[in-house]
């Protein structure tokens, strides 16, 4: 996985006011840390950061953070977002080595059409959307794909069934469900017997009739006044 070059500026002032001024100027405050580096406050261009983190690798993209002529191989961690606009307001860059195993969350993507499930009006329910994996930075997959084309109603794909790339492992319980092919969804009304449905309809009709009979009486009482 080739790294994406991301220039960073140093010497930014600390504090909420200075951070606000940086963001107003189109820059995102952050910090570079890890592997013995003293935490280094930096600022990066907001557009450049967004472009770096919207590739196929997403937040697991390998970044070449350039600070005053020094390159730091890093990954974006702990992105803080604005509570309303959801824009990034601060980012940590964790320095990594190419030969070290690190942890990362990767998305779980469903591929294929579950024709058998759809033919029987079933539903494919995804229960795991991200998988925590361990791998060297260059081996972290963009996504873990699950082929659902062969599913039938009642089938379950579990973590232990996933085909992880070479060099990629996970500590997630192998019995944890990822995808479940559910039978047709049943409503509460569908569970009633015909007799119960008829009784419910009759009760509704009687209630409506009682309300209709009460309205003229109320109107007549008002007319006498």
GROMACS elastic network, one bead per residue, 0.5 to 0.9 nm:
[ bonds ]
;  ai    aj funct       b0    kb
    1    57     6  0.88954   500
    1    61     6  0.81488   500
    1    62     6  0.72006   500
    1   137     6  0.79969   500
    1   138     6  0.50281   500
    1   139     6  0.74866   500
    1   140     6  0.86589   500
    2    61     6  0.86808   500
    2    62     6  0.69271   500
    2    63     6  0.85008   500
    2   138     6  0.79580   500
    3    61     6  0.70955   500
    3    64     6  0.57359   500
    3    73     6  0.77485   500
    3    74     6  0.88338   500
    4    52     6  0.64997   500
    4    61     6  0.74915   500
    4    62     6  0.62728   500
    4    64     6  0.56156   500
    4    65     6  0.81995   500
    5    52     6  0.82600   500
    5    62     6  0.89015   500
    5    63     6  0.58992   500
    5    65     6  0.60872   500
    5    66     6  0.71013   500
    5    71     6  0.89282   500
    6    44     6  0.75154   500
    6    45     6  0.84843   500
    6    48     6  0.69334   500
    6    49     6  0.72473   500
    6    52     6  0.76707   500
    6    63     6  0.65494   500
    6    64     6  0.58421   500
    6    66     6  0.61098   500
    7    43     6  0.88058   500
    7    44     6  0.65600   500
    7    45     6  0.79054   500
    7    48     6  0.85087   500
    7    64     6  0.80844   500
    7    65     6  0.57833   500
    7    67     6  0.65848   500
    7    68     6  0.87446   500
    8    42     6  0.59882   500
    8    43     6  0.55510   500
    8    45     6  0.76800   500
    8    65     6  0.64424   500
    8    66     6  0.57189   500
    8    67     6  0.53184   500
    8    68     6  0.78591   500
    9    12     6  0.75502   500
    9    41     6  0.85630   500
    9    42     6  0.52983   500
    9    43     6  0.51196   500
    9    44     6  0.64457   500
    9    66     6  0.83900   500
    9    67     6  0.63227   500
    9    68     6  0.73471   500
   10    40     6  0.76380   500
   10    41     6  0.62906   500
   10    43     6  0.65756   500
   10    67     6  0.69971   500
   10    68     6  0.75845   500
   11    40     6  0.89605   500
   11    41     6  0.71434   500
   11    42     6  0.69856   500
   11    43     6  0.86554   500
   12    18     6  0.78550   500
   12    19     6  0.84544   500
   12    22     6  0.86663   500
   12    29     6  0.80706   500
   12    41     6  0.66605   500
   12    42     6  0.63472   500
   12    43     6  0.69438   500
   13    18     6  0.59638   500
   13    19     6  0.77328   500
   13    41     6  0.83951   500
   14    17     6  0.82075   500
   14    18     6  0.62851   500
   14    19     6  0.70043   500
   14    41     6  0.80141   500
   15    18     6  0.56162   500
   15    19     6  0.62165   500
   15    20     6  0.86698   500
   16    19     6  0.50164   500
   16    20     6  0.60249   500
   16    21     6  0.86754   500
   17    20     6  0.50361   500
   17    21     6  0.63554   500
   17    22     6  0.87281   500
   18    21     6  0.50732   500
   18    22     6  0.62818   500
   18    23     6  0.87643   500
   19    22     6  0.50332   500
   19    23     6  0.62966   500
   19    24     6  0.86308   500
   19    27     6  0.87986   500
   19    28     6  0.77339   500
   19    29     6  0.62044   500
   19    89     6  0.84192   500
   19    90     6  0.86911   500
   20    23     6  0.51781   500
   20    24     6  0.61817   500
   20    25     6  0.86795   500
   20    89     6  0.87643   500
   21    24     6  0.50195   500
   21    25     6  0.63109   500
   21    26     6  0.88766   500
   21    27     6  0.86639   500
   22    25     6  0.50904   500
   22    26     6  0.65317   500
   22    27     6  0.51548   500
   22    28     6  0.64762   500
   22    29     6  0.69863   500
   22    43     6  0.77834   500
   23    26     6  0.50194   500
   23    28     6  0.56115   500
   23    29     6  0.75919   500
   23    46     6  0.80013   500
   23    89     6  0.73053   500
   24    27     6  0.72616   500
   25    28     6  0.89215   500
   26    44     6  0.87264   500
   26    45     6  0.62657   500
   26    46     6  0.55623   500
   26    47     6  0.76822   500
   27    43     6  0.61758   500
   27    44     6  0.54562   500
   27    47     6  0.81956   500
   27    89     6  0.89832   500
   28    42     6  0.84654   500
   28    43     6  0.54122   500
   28    44     6  0.53311   500
   28    45     6  0.62470   500
   28    46     6  0.55636   500
   28    49     6  0.82775   500
   28    88     6  0.73745   500
   28    89     6  0.60148   500
   28    90     6  0.59240   500
   28    91     6  0.74042   500
   29    41     6  0.74323   500
   29    42     6  0.59660   500
   29    44     6  0.66327   500
   29    89     6  0.70363   500
   29    90     6  0.52305   500
   29    91     6  0.67173   500
   29    92     6  0.88347   500
   30    40     6  0.83820   500
   30    41     6  0.58834   500
   30    42     6  0.51766   500
   30    43     6  0.56888   500
   30    44     6  0.74966   500
   30    89     6  0.86286   500
   30    90     6  0.53044   500
   30    92     6  0.53937   500
   30    93     6  0.72834   500
   31    39     6  0.62813   500
   31    40     6  0.52661   500
   31    42     6  0.54066   500
   31    43     6  0.79158   500
   31    90     6  0.84366   500
   31    91     6  0.67887   500
   31    92     6  0.50220   500
   31    93     6  0.60247   500
   31    94     6  0.84720   500
   32    37     6  0.78918   500
   32    38     6  0.82247   500
   32    39     6  0.56659   500
   32    40     6  0.50516   500
   32    41     6  0.65587   500
   32    42     6  0.70895   500
   32    65     6  0.86151   500
   32    72     6  0.84809   500
   32    74     6  0.82117   500
   32    91     6  0.89546   500
   32    92     6  0.61534   500
   32    94     6  0.60983   500
   32    95     6  0.69922   500
   33    36     6  0.77232   500
   33    37     6  0.55925   500
   33    38     6  0.63801   500
   33    40     6  0.64828   500
   33    74     6  0.89204   500
   33    92     6  0.76284   500
   33    93     6  0.63903   500
   33    94     6  0.53682   500
   33    95     6  0.59845   500
   34    37     6  0.54397   500
   34    38     6  0.76740   500
   34    39     6  0.75479   500
   34    74     6  0.89779   500
   34    93     6  0.84773   500
   34    94     6  0.56680   500
   34    96     6  0.72998   500
   35    38     6  0.88270   500
   35    94     6  0.87010   500
   35    95     6  0.65229   500
   35    96     6  0.73736   500
   35    97     6  0.87117   500
   36    39     6  0.88488   500
   37    40     6  0.76787   500
   37    95     6  0.84215   500
   42    67     6  0.81564   500
   43    46     6  0.89520   500
   44    47     6  0.87262   500
   44    48     6  0.74190   500
   44    49     6  0.68459   500
   45    48     6  0.52562   500
   45    49     6  0.61974   500
   45    50     6  0.86753   500
   46    49     6  0.51799   500
   46    50     6  0.61723   500
   46    51     6  0.86425   500
   46    88     6  0.82766   500
   47    50     6  0.50740   500
   47    51     6  0.61242   500
   47    52     6  0.85578   500
   48    51     6  0.51317   500
   48    52     6  0.61487   500
   48    53     6  0.87422   500
   49    52     6  0.50452   500
   49    53     6  0.62661   500
   49    54     6  0.86907   500
   50    53     6  0.52881   500
   50    54     6  0.61646   500
   50    88     6  0.88060   500
   51    54     6  0.53632   500
   51    55     6  0.70494   500
   52    55     6  0.63820   500
   52    58     6  0.79576   500
   52    59     6  0.84494   500
   52    61     6  0.72199   500
   52    62     6  0.88916   500
   52    63     6  0.77616   500
   53    56     6  0.84339   500
   53    57     6  0.74008   500
   53    59     6  0.52644   500
   53    60     6  0.77701   500
   53    61     6  0.64675   500
   53    76     6  0.83029   500
   54    57     6  0.74326   500
   54    58     6  0.51870   500
   54    59     6  0.75687   500
   54    61     6  0.87585   500
   55    58     6  0.53701   500
   55    59     6  0.85346   500
   55    61     6  0.75390   500
   56    61     6  0.81899   500
   56   142     6  0.60506   500
   56   143     6  0.86481   500
   57    60     6  0.54362   500
   57    62     6  0.83068   500
   57   106     6  0.89186   500
   57   140     6  0.85822   500
   57   141     6  0.74577   500
   57   143     6  0.80425   500
   58    61     6  0.58118   500
   58   106     6  0.88727   500
   58   142     6  0.71939   500
   59    62     6  0.86990   500
   59    75     6  0.76004   500
   59    76     6  0.62992   500
   59    77     6  0.78428   500
   59   105     6  0.89678   500
   59   106     6  0.89002   500
   60    75     6  0.63794   500
   60    76     6  0.71133   500
   60    77     6  0.87430   500
   60   104     6  0.71373   500
   60   105     6  0.80772   500
   60   106     6  0.78806   500
   60   137     6  0.82261   500
   60   140     6  0.75181   500
   60   141     6  0.86294   500
   60   142     6  0.76155   500
   61    74     6  0.87014   500
   61    75     6  0.63694   500
   61    76     6  0.76903   500
   61   137     6  0.86555   500
   61   142     6  0.87014   500
   62    73     6  0.69482   500
   62    74     6  0.60912   500
   62    75     6  0.54541   500
   62    76     6  0.82667   500
   62   137     6  0.71546   500
   62   138     6  0.77980   500
   63    72     6  0.78477   500
   63    73     6  0.57764   500
   63    74     6  0.51502   500
   63    75     6  0.57647   500
   63    76     6  0.78366   500
   63    93     6  0.87221   500
   64    71     6  0.59717   500
   64    72     6  0.55839   500
   64    74     6  0.63595   500
   64    75     6  0.86497   500
   65    70     6  0.81036   500
   65    71     6  0.56632   500
   65    72     6  0.50668   500
   65    73     6  0.64061   500
   65    74     6  0.66881   500
   65    75     6  0.89890   500
   65    93     6  0.82846   500
   66    69     6  0.60851   500
   66    70     6  0.55428   500
   66    72     6  0.63805   500
   66    73     6  0.89171   500
   67    70     6  0.51208   500
   67    71     6  0.63929   500
   67    72     6  0.76630   500
   68    71     6  0.84271   500
   72    95     6  0.63095   500
   72    96     6  0.81653   500
   73    94     6  0.83250   500
   73    95     6  0.56442   500
   73    96     6  0.58605   500
   73    97     6  0.69328   500
   73    98     6  0.82929   500
   74    93     6  0.57872   500
   74    94     6  0.51450   500
   74    96     6  0.53240   500
   74    97     6  0.81437   500
   75    92     6  0.83229   500
   75    93     6  0.55093   500
   75    94     6  0.53775   500
   75    95     6  0.66579   500
   75    96     6  0.72322   500
   75   137     6  0.86882   500
   76    79     6  0.72568   500
   76    91     6  0.66823   500
   76    92     6  0.58468   500
   76    94     6  0.63744   500
   77    91     6  0.65480   500
   77    92     6  0.50703   500
   77    93     6  0.58098   500
   77    94     6  0.64176   500
   78    90     6  0.82014   500
   78    91     6  0.60699   500
   78    92     6  0.57557   500
   78    93     6  0.83683   500
   79    88     6  0.64239   500
   79    89     6  0.76345   500
   79    90     6  0.59867   500
   79    92     6  0.66911   500
   80    86     6  0.87454   500
   80    87     6  0.83315   500
   80    88     6  0.57225   500
   80    89     6  0.56703   500
   80    90     6  0.51762   500
   80    91     6  0.63290   500
   80    92     6  0.88843   500
   81    84     6  0.85139   500
   81    85     6  0.79008   500
   81    86     6  0.50305   500
   81    87     6  0.51941   500
   81    89     6  0.52878   500
   81    90     6  0.71633   500
   82    85     6  0.54967   500
   82    87     6  0.53592   500
   82    88     6  0.64092   500
   82    89     6  0.61928   500
   83    86     6  0.56930   500
   83    87     6  0.83060   500
   84    87     6  0.82778   500
   85    88     6  0.89016   500
   86    89     6  0.86385   500
   88    91     6  0.73314   500
   96    99     6  0.86961   500
   96   100     6  0.73271   500
   96   102     6  0.81623   500
   96   137     6  0.76802   500
   97   100     6  0.55052   500
   97   101     6  0.85227   500
   97   136     6  0.81172   500
   97   137     6  0.75713   500
   98   101     6  0.83160   500
   98   136     6  0.62266   500
   98   137     6  0.58863   500
   98   138     6  0.67663   500
   99   136     6  0.59513   500
   99   137     6  0.77656   500
   99   138     6  0.87453   500
  100   135     6  0.78014   500
  100   136     6  0.53624   500
  100   137     6  0.74720   500
  101   134     6  0.61650   500
  101   137     6  0.71094   500
  102   133     6  0.82955   500
  102   134     6  0.55045   500
  102   135     6  0.56131   500
  102   136     6  0.59145   500
  102   137     6  0.68316   500
  102   140     6  0.89971   500
  103   132     6  0.68379   500
  103   133     6  0.56727   500
  103   135     6  0.66875   500
  103   136     6  0.85162   500
  103   137     6  0.88758   500
  103   140     6  0.88788   500
  104   131     6  0.82031   500
  104   132     6  0.56577   500
  104   133     6  0.55437   500
  104   134     6  0.65161   500
  104   135     6  0.81037   500
  104   140     6  0.75552   500
  105   130     6  0.60075   500
  105   131     6  0.54147   500
  105   133     6  0.62092   500
  105   134     6  0.88842   500
  106   129     6  0.85254   500
  106   130     6  0.54060   500
  106   131     6  0.53932   500
  106   132     6  0.64727   500
  106   133     6  0.72531   500
  106   140     6  0.79790   500
  106   141     6  0.70689   500
  106   142     6  0.65383   500
  106   143     6  0.54485   500
  106   144     6  0.68996   500
  107   128     6  0.88706   500
  107   129     6  0.58256   500
  107   131     6  0.63582   500
  107   132     6  0.89884   500
  107   142     6  0.74317   500
  107   144     6  0.63249   500
  107   145     6  0.85511   500
  108   128     6  0.70263   500
  108   129     6  0.50385   500
  108   130     6  0.53101   500
  108   131     6  0.66391   500
  108   143     6  0.57616   500
  108   145     6  0.59209   500
  108   146     6  0.72098   500
  108   178     6  0.84801   500
  109   129     6  0.75620   500
  109   130     6  0.88480   500
  109   143     6  0.64174   500
  109   144     6  0.60519   500
  109   146     6  0.61333   500
  109   147     6  0.86928   500
  110   126     6  0.82954   500
  110   144     6  0.85744   500
  110   145     6  0.57792   500
  110   147     6  0.60643   500
  110   148     6  0.65663   500
  110   179     6  0.87478   500
  111   145     6  0.65477   500
  111   146     6  0.59302   500
  111   148     6  0.61571   500
  111   149     6  0.73989   500
  112   115     6  0.89403   500
  112   146     6  0.84132   500
  112   147     6  0.56333   500
  112   148     6  0.55424   500
  112   150     6  0.83931   500
  113   116     6  0.87516   500
  113   117     6  0.89982   500
  113   118     6  0.85977   500
  113   147     6  0.83551   500
  113   148     6  0.63868   500
  113   150     6  0.81431   500
  113   151     6  0.89548   500
  114   117     6  0.54748   500
  114   118     6  0.63193   500
  114   119     6  0.86260   500
  114   124     6  0.77122   500
  114   147     6  0.88056   500
  114   148     6  0.55169   500
  114   150     6  0.61672   500
  114   151     6  0.57801   500
  114   152     6  0.75313   500
  114   181     6  0.88541   500
  115   118     6  0.51086   500
  115   119     6  0.58790   500
  115   120     6  0.86539   500
  115   149     6  0.66291   500
  115   150     6  0.78362   500
  115   151     6  0.80456   500
  115   152     6  0.84455   500
  116   119     6  0.51051   500
  116   120     6  0.65429   500
  116   121     6  0.88364   500
  116   122     6  0.84582   500
  116   149     6  0.81411   500
  116   150     6  0.75282   500
  116   151     6  0.68250   500
  116   152     6  0.56305   500
  116   153     6  0.76345   500
  117   120     6  0.54178   500
  117   121     6  0.63849   500
  117   123     6  0.65821   500
  117   124     6  0.73665   500
  117   150     6  0.89385   500
  117   151     6  0.67007   500
  117   152     6  0.53155   500
  117   153     6  0.55550   500
  117   181     6  0.68710   500
  117   182     6  0.80473   500
  117   183     6  0.79424   500
  118   122     6  0.53667   500
  118   123     6  0.68800   500
  118   124     6  0.84887   500
  119   122     6  0.74185   500
  120   153     6  0.79866   500
  120   183     6  0.78068   500
  120   184     6  0.73358   500
  121   183     6  0.72471   500
  121   184     6  0.53185   500
  121   185     6  0.82956   500
  122   152     6  0.87594   500
  122   153     6  0.65680   500
  122   181     6  0.68923   500
  122   182     6  0.55793   500
  122   185     6  0.72591   500
  123   153     6  0.81291   500
  123   180     6  0.82517   500
  123   181     6  0.58118   500
  123   182     6  0.50403   500
  123   183     6  0.64508   500
  123   184     6  0.66197   500
  123   185     6  0.77496   500
  124   148     6  0.83338   500
  124   151     6  0.86446   500
  124   153     6  0.85232   500
  124   179     6  0.68467   500
  124   180     6  0.58739   500
  124   182     6  0.60502   500
  124   183     6  0.88996   500
  125   178     6  0.85535   500
  125   179     6  0.56521   500
  125   180     6  0.52104   500
  125   181     6  0.61974   500
  125   182     6  0.68412   500
  126   129     6  0.70601   500
  126   177     6  0.85425   500
  126   178     6  0.60225   500
  126   180     6  0.65134   500
  126   181     6  0.87699   500
  127   177     6  0.65317   500
  127   178     6  0.51301   500
  127   179     6  0.56937   500
  127   180     6  0.74701   500
  128   131     6  0.72960   500
  128   159     6  0.89651   500
  128   176     6  0.84697   500
  128   177     6  0.70550   500
  128   179     6  0.71399   500
  129   178     6  0.77753   500
  130   143     6  0.87284   500
  130   144     6  0.85992   500
  131   143     6  0.89215   500
  131   144     6  0.78626   500
  131   159     6  0.87451   500
  131   170     6  0.77319   500
  131   172     6  0.76753   500
  132   169     6  0.87448   500
  132   170     6  0.61804   500
  132   171     6  0.74625   500
  132   172     6  0.70940   500
  133   140     6  0.78294   500
  133   168     6  0.65290   500
  133   169     6  0.55393   500
  133   171     6  0.72554   500
  133   172     6  0.83491   500
  134   140     6  0.77053   500
  134   167     6  0.82820   500
  134   168     6  0.57446   500
  134   169     6  0.52429   500
  134   170     6  0.59552   500
  134   171     6  0.82810   500
  135   138     6  0.78875   500
  135   139     6  0.58779   500
  135   140     6  0.58011   500
  135   167     6  0.60619   500
  135   169     6  0.67690   500
  135   170     6  0.89829   500
  136   139     6  0.54496   500
  136   140     6  0.66470   500
  136   167     6  0.77455   500
  136   168     6  0.81018   500
  137   140     6  0.56584   500
  138   141     6  0.83365   500
  139   165     6  0.79369   500
  139   166     6  0.79822   500
  139   167     6  0.68281   500
  139   168     6  0.69740   500
  140   143     6  0.85301   500
  140   165     6  0.86051   500
  140   167     6  0.87433   500
  140   168     6  0.70550   500
  141   144     6  0.68462   500
  141   164     6  0.87176   500
  141   165     6  0.74877   500
  141   168     6  0.83177   500
  144   162     6  0.78712   500
  144   163     6  0.79947   500
  144   164     6  0.70620   500
  144   165     6  0.86487   500
  145   162     6  0.80494   500
  145   163     6  0.81913   500
  145   164     6  0.88945   500
  146   157     6  0.82636   500
  146   162     6  0.70231   500
  146   163     6  0.83192   500
  146   178     6  0.87052   500
  146   179     6  0.84410   500
  147   150     6  0.74167   500
  147   151     6  0.85334   500
  148   151     6  0.54304   500
  148   157     6  0.86216   500
  148   179     6  0.83102   500
  149   152     6  0.88345   500
  151   154     6  0.83622   500
  151   155     6  0.60820   500
  151   156     6  0.81090   500
  151   157     6  0.88075   500
  151   180     6  0.88068   500
  151   181     6  0.68178   500
  152   155     6  0.56468   500
  152   156     6  0.89628   500
  152   181     6  0.64748   500
  152   182     6  0.87908   500
  153   156     6  0.87692   500
  153   180     6  0.82247   500
  153   182     6  0.56887   500
  153   183     6  0.57389   500
  153   184     6  0.89101   500
  154   180     6  0.71163   500
  154   181     6  0.54156   500
  154   182     6  0.60373   500
  154   183     6  0.70280   500
  155   179     6  0.83548   500
  155   180     6  0.60563   500
  155   181     6  0.54029   500
  155   182     6  0.79817   500
  156   177     6  0.66253   500
  156   178     6  0.74343   500
  156   179     6  0.57328   500
  156   181     6  0.63595   500
  157   160     6  0.81786   500
  157   161     6  0.61811   500
  157   162     6  0.77801   500
  157   176     6  0.87317   500
  157   177     6  0.60140   500
  157   178     6  0.55394   500
  157   179     6  0.51186   500
  157   180     6  0.64704   500
  157   181     6  0.87823   500
  158   161     6  0.52841   500
  158   162     6  0.70268   500
  158   173     6  0.89022   500
  158   174     6  0.63650   500
  158   175     6  0.55736   500
  158   176     6  0.54906   500
  158   178     6  0.51307   500
  158   179     6  0.70299   500
  158   180     6  0.87444   500
  159   162     6  0.54634   500
  159   163     6  0.89853   500
  159   170     6  0.88833   500
  159   172     6  0.72157   500
  159   173     6  0.68917   500
  159   175     6  0.61339   500
  159   176     6  0.56752   500
  159   177     6  0.63365   500
  159   178     6  0.61840   500
  160   163     6  0.82905   500
  160   172     6  0.88367   500
  160   173     6  0.77425   500
  160   175     6  0.63397   500
  160   176     6  0.79392   500
  161   174     6  0.76904   500
  161   175     6  0.88543   500
  162   178     6  0.89402   500
  164   167     6  0.82424   500
  164   168     6  0.60512   500
  164   169     6  0.70651   500
  164   170     6  0.87938   500
  165   168     6  0.56319   500
  165   169     6  0.84093   500
  166   169     6  0.83923   500
  170   173     6  0.84745   500
  170   174     6  0.88483   500
  171   174     6  0.81344   500
  172   175     6  0.85283   500
  172   176     6  0.73857   500
  173   176     6  0.53762   500
  174   177     6  0.82299   500
  177   180     6  0.70859   500
  182   185     6  0.77955   500
  183   186     6  0.86711   500
  186   189     6  0.81621   500
  186   190     6  0.60746   500
  186   191     6  0.73208   500
  187   190     6  0.52128   500
  187   191     6  0.68121   500
  188   191     6  0.53232   500
  188   192     6  0.70597   500
  189   192     6  0.54366   500
  189   193     6  0.87137   500
  189   197     6  0.76807   500
  190   193     6  0.79576   500
  192   195     6  0.79497   500
  192   196     6  0.57145   500
  192   197     6  0.60344   500
  193   196     6  0.51290   500
  193   197     6  0.61837   500
  193   198     6  0.86403   500
  194   197     6  0.50634   500
  194   198     6  0.61619   500
  194   199     6  0.86075   500
  195   198     6  0.51316   500
  195   199     6  0.61740   500
  195   200     6  0.86101   500
  196   199     6  0.50538   500
  196   200     6  0.61093   500
  196   201     6  0.86026   500
  197   200     6  0.50862   500
  197   201     6  0.61899   500
  197   202     6  0.86339   500
  198   201     6  0.51264   500
  198   202     6  0.61645   500
  198   203     6  0.86006   500
  199   202     6  0.51084   500
  199   203     6  0.61181   500
  199   204     6  0.85791   500
  200   203     6  0.51302   500
  200   204     6  0.62128   500
  200   205     6  0.86830   500
  201   204     6  0.50886   500
  201   205     6  0.62315   500
  201   206     6  0.87072   500
  202   205     6  0.50401   500
  202   206     6  0.61560   500
  202   207     6  0.85774   500
  203   206     6  0.51495   500
  203   207     6  0.61655   500
  203   208     6  0.86223   500
  204   207     6  0.51439   500
  204   208     6  0.62014   500
  204   209     6  0.86163   500
  205   208     6  0.51078   500
  205   209     6  0.61485   500
  205   210     6  0.86638   500
  206   209     6  0.50105   500
  206   210     6  0.61720   500
  206   211     6  0.86976   500
  207   210     6  0.51613   500
  207   211     6  0.63500   500
  207   212     6  0.87231   500
  208   211     6  0.52345   500
  208   212     6  0.62805   500
  208   213     6  0.87870   500
  209   212     6  0.50788   500
  209   213     6  0.62463   500
  209   214     6  0.87432   500
  210   213     6  0.51984   500
  210   214     6  0.63666   500
  211   214     6  0.52448   500
  211   215     6  0.66607   500
  212   215     6  0.55379   500
  212   216     6  0.76203   500
  213   216     6  0.63233   500
  213   217     6  0.72214   500
  214   217     6  0.54393   500
  214   218     6  0.64242   500
  214   219     6  0.88871   500
  215   218     6  0.52139   500
  215   219     6  0.63112   500
  215   220     6  0.88322   500
  216   220     6  0.61063   500
  216   221     6  0.86043   500
  217   220     6  0.51543   500
  217   221     6  0.62965   500
  217   222     6  0.86863   500
  218   221     6  0.52697   500
  218   222     6  0.63892   500
  218   223     6  0.88812   500
  219   222     6  0.51362   500
  219   223     6  0.63627   500
  220   223     6  0.50201   500
  220   224     6  0.65602   500
  221   224     6  0.55055   500
  221   225     6  0.70385   500
  222   225     6  0.55830   500
